Amino acid sequence: MKARYLQIVSINIGMCFGMAALATAPLRAADVAEPKSIFAKDNLVAWCIVPFDAKNRGPEERAEMLNRLGITKVAYDWRQQHIPTFEEEILQYKKHNLEFFAFWGWHPSMTPLVKKHGIKPQIWSTMPSPSQGTQAEKVEAAARVMLPLVEKARQLDCQLGLYNHGGWGGEPENLVAVTQWLRENAKADHVGIVYNFHHGHTHLARMPEAFDAMVPYLMCVNLNGLTVGGPKILPLGQGKEDLRELRIIRDSGYKGPIGILDHRDRIDAEQSLKENLCGLKGLLKELGDEAALRTF
């Protein structure tokens, strides 16, 4: 069964990428003038491709993979074993014309590297989930815990994105409240929100209102196949709520980067990203987003 499933997936992906080549045609003047979609390929960010890659690629192999896929931005997640190769990752991204778009959490060894190589990655970090006190007290408590990283990001001239990862600290309303507190009380206009739909299944009933409330502070939005109740990680195009997800983003007026996931450690990251790119193309056809489709 597994072999049969992989065969079907490979055929579907091959058809998807083959159709893209056949659809290529000279652009008219009117096409060139049309505003680019936020779902355009050069606005996509690869996310969760380092510790979740079944092939355990190194920096150079990872950069070559992204070049093959035509993805130009990377949000870098890591584990302890990746610390010695932080600088090599930066160097390979530069060599392969990739943008070191974001860095997960923080590690002190990145401070001199950010300065040395002149990169300005967003820093993505979850915030705590206080269990006691009033709502206002919880907001202040969570914000104060984040202050050291707020200052570190300020010193490095980087943005800090509060990342939803479940719990009180992952609720859209709380992300907005803590962001507002930091901006008002710590002069932290460089702080915003990174919203992940794979951690947002329980938020769907409150959409689009919850998403719209985050829009003024959003720094990146990471897509995922969505079906109410899960599974948590699902390739784009395989969820029942995927088209609604894209419409929520489009209709909100959000103009920032869009992330696509691997996040499946038993699958080759290249295969996983291909599935998501193919699924995204299918959704864009349903959405009628010709501006985005022309970039694939």
Secondary structure, DSSP 8 states (H G I E B T S, - for coil): -HHHHHHHHHHHHHHHHHHHHHH-----HHHHHS---TTSGGGEEEES-STT-TT---HHHHHHHHHHHT--EEEE---GGGGGGHHHHHHHHHHTT-EEEEEES--TTHHHHHHHHT---EEEE------SS-HHHHHHHHHHHHHHHHHHHHHTT--EEEE--SSGGGSHHHHHHHHHHHHHHS--TTEEEEEEGGG-GGGGGGTTHHHHHHGGGEEEEE-----TT--SS--TTSSTTHHHHHHHHHHHT--S-EEEE---TTS-HHHHHHHHHHHHHHHHHHHT-HHHHTT-
